């Protein structure tokens, strides 16, 4: 498939609007692809989004439930979090799985890379499948009040289909694993 290589956007100036330990927001004065002046806002993430779908020998997986401040509602998700740039994402995945569920895995497979909301952010996401699970003590962060539920994978897949799981990392990982099961590539 062919596509243009040259960037049709011209940046005239950049101004930092906001910065904290997790994100940076920059406003750009630009000439858009049509040749007209405009503005563009970019949210730069200082972490990689990491998602883990743990799957045991009986085809059960683990969902993490928590109240999400940004949504003002409860959310069921796979174990997930941020991996600092410059750190091996797999090490961050192992840390997140242990923190949120108390699980450690002997077998790790990267199943998907994707960009989240790429019209306004550069956030990269890496999804992993974790198998060969062993249970230890969870170590949640102070900002996390988590409930962990062990459920049959088919039930979790149905929750995605019914719109009960809306977190994009969870939806993508669950649908990818379902596809891998259907294609016998798991």
C-alpha positions as CSV (number, residue, x, y, z in Angstrom):
1,X,0.0,0.0,0.0
2,X,1.4,3.4,-1.0
3,X,1.0,6.5,1.1
4,X,2.6,10.0,1.1
5,X,5.8,10.2,3.0
6,X,6.1,14.0,3.2
7,X,4.3,15.7,6.2
8,X,1.7,18.1,4.8
9,X,1.6,20.1,8.0
10,X,3.9,23.0,8.5
11,X,4.7,24.1,12.1
12,X,5.1,27.8,12.6
13,X,5.5,27.8,16.4
14,X,5.0,25.7,19.5
15,X,3.9,26.8,23.0
16,X,3.9,24.6,26.1
17,X,0.4,24.9,27.7
18,X,0.6,22.4,30.6
19,X,3.1,19.9,32.0
20,X,2.9,17.4,34.9
21,X,4.8,14.1,35.6
22,X,2.5,12.1,33.2
23,X,1.6,14.4,30.3
24,X,2.7,17.5,28.4
25,X,0.2,19.7,26.4
26,X,1.6,21.8,23.5
27,X,-0.3,24.2,21.2
28,X,1.1,24.6,17.7
29,X,0.5,27.4,15.2
30,X,0.4,25.6,11.9
31,X,-0.3,25.8,8.2
32,X,-2.7,22.9,7.6
33,X,-2.6,20.5,4.6
34,X,-4.9,22.9,2.7
35,X,-2.4,25.8,3.1
36,X,-4.5,27.7,5.7
37,X,-3.3,28.9,9.1
38,X,-4.6,27.1,12.2
39,X,-3.8,25.6,15.6
40,X,-3.2,22.1,16.7
41,X,-3.1,20.8,20.3
42,X,-1.0,17.7,21.2
43,X,-1.0,15.7,24.4
44,X,2.4,14.0,24.8
45,X,2.4,11.0,27.2
46,X,5.5,10.4,29.3
47,X,4.7,6.7,29.6
48,X,3.7,3.8,27.3
49,X,0.2,2.5,28.0
50,X,0.6,-1.2,29.0
51,X,-2.2,-3.7,29.1
52,X,-2.1,-7.4,30.1
53,X,-4.6,-10.1,29.5
54,X,-3.8,-12.9,32.0
55,X,-5.2,-16.3,30.9
56,X,-5.0,-19.4,33.0
57,X,-5.0,-23.1,32.0
58,X,-8.8,-23.3,32.5
59,X,-9.4,-20.3,30.1
60,X,-10.2,-17.9,32.9
61,X,-9.0,-14.3,32.9
62,X,-8.8,-11.5,35.5
63,X,-10.6,-8.2,35.3
64,X,-9.7,-5.2,37.5
65,X,-12.5,-2.9,38.5
66,X,-12.0,0.7,39.6
67,X,-13.7,4.0,39.7
68,X,-12.3,6.2,36.9
69,X,-12.1,9.9,37.9
70,X,-12.1,11.0,34.2
71,X,-15.3,9.2,33.4
72,X,-17.0,9.7,36.8
73,X,-18.0,6.0,36.6
74,X,-16.9,2.5,37.5
75,X,-14.9,0.6,34.9
76,X,-14.0,-3.1,34.3
77,X,-10.6,-3.5,32.7
78,X,-7.7,-5.8,32.1
79,X,-4.7,-5.1,34.4
80,X,-3.0,-2.0,32.9
81,X,-0.9,1.0,33.6
82,X,1.9,3.2,32.5
83,X,5.4,2.0,31.6
84,X,8.1,4.8,31.8
85,X,9.8,5.6,28.5
86,X,13.2,4.1,28.3
87,X,12.3,1.0,30.4
88,X,11.6,-2.3,28.8
89,X,7.8,-2.4,28.4
90,X,7.7,-6.1,29.3
91,X,9.2,-5.2,32.7
92,X,6.5,-2.6,33.2
93,X,3.8,-5.2,32.2
94,X,5.2,-7.7,34.8
95,X,5.1,-4.9,37.5
96,X,1.6,-3.9,36.6
97,X,0.2,-7.5,36.6
98,X,1.7,-8.1,40.1
99,X,0.6,-4.7,41.5
100,X,-3.0,-5.0,40.4
101,X,-3.7,-8.8,40.7
102,X,-0.9,-10.4,42.6
103,X,-0.2,-12.6,39.6
104,X,3.1,-13.5,38.0
105,X,3.3,-15.2,34.6
106,X,5.9,-17.6,33.2
107,X,4.9,-17.0,29.5
108,X,4.6,-13.5,27.9
109,X,3.5,-12.7,24.4
110,X,3.1,-9.3,22.9
111,X,-0.2,-9.4,21.0
112,X,-0.8,-5.8,19.8
113,X,0.7,-2.3,19.5
114,X,-1.6,0.6,18.8
115,X,-1.9,4.4,19.2
116,X,-4.6,5.7,21.4
117,X,-6.6,8.7,20.2
118,X,-4.0,9.6,17.6
119,X,-5.7,12.8,16.5
120,X,-4.7,14.5,19.8
121,X,-2.0,12.3,21.4
122,X,1.1,10.4,20.7
123,X,0.4,7.7,23.3
124,X,1.6,4.3,22.3
125,X,0.0,1.2,23.8
126,X,1.4,-2.3,24.0
127,X,-0.8,-5.3,24.9
128,X,0.5,-8.6,26.3
129,X,-1.0,-12.0,26.8
130,X,0.3,-13.6,30.1
131,X,0.1,-17.3,30.7
132,X,1.5,-19.8,33.2
133,X,0.1,-17.8,36.1
134,X,1.0,-18.0,39.8
135,X,-0.8,-16.2,42.6
136,X,1.0,-13.9,45.0
137,X,0.0,-10.8,47.0
138,X,-1.3,-7.8,45.1
139,X,0.5,-4.5,45.6
140,X,-1.8,-1.7,44.4
141,X,-0.7,1.9,44.3
142,X,-2.2,4.3,46.8
143,X,-4.5,5.9,44.1
144,X,-6.0,2.5,43.3
145,X,-9.0,1.0,45.0
146,X,-9.3,-2.2,43.0
147,X,-11.6,-5.2,42.8
148,X,-10.2,-8.2,41.0
149,X,-12.5,-10.8,39.5
150,X,-11.5,-14.1,37.9
151,X,-14.0,-14.9,35.1
152,X,-14.2,-17.3,32.2
153,X,-12.7,-15.8,29.1
154,X,-15.9,-16.4,27.1
155,X,-17.9,-14.4,29.7
156,X,-15.4,-11.5,29.5
157,X,-15.7,-11.6,25.6
158,X,-19.5,-11.4,26.0
159,X,-19.1,-8.4,28.3
160,X,-17.2,-6.6,25.5
161,X,-19.9,-7.6,22.9
162,X,-22.6,-6.3,25.3
163,X,-20.8,-3.0,25.9
164,X,-20.1,-3.7,29.6
165,X,-16.4,-3.3,29.1
166,X,-15.5,0.0,27.3
167,X,-11.9,0.5,28.2
168,X,-10.0,0.5,24.8
169,X,-7.0,-1.5,26.1
170,X,-9.3,-4.2,27.5
171,X,-11.6,-4.3,24.4
172,X,-8.6,-4.6,22.0
173,X,-6.8,-7.3,24.1
174,X,-10.0,-9.3,24.6
175,X,-11.0,-9.2,20.9
176,X,-7.4,-10.0,19.8
177,X,-7.2,-13.0,22.1
178,X,-10.7,-14.2,20.8
179,X,-9.4,-13.9,17.2
180,X,-6.2,-15.8,18.1
181,X,-8.4,-18.5,19.6
182,X,-10.6,-18.7,16.5
183,X,-7.5,-18.8,14.3
184,X,-5.8,-21.4,16.5
185,X,-2.7,-19.1,16.9
186,X,-2.8,-18.9,20.7
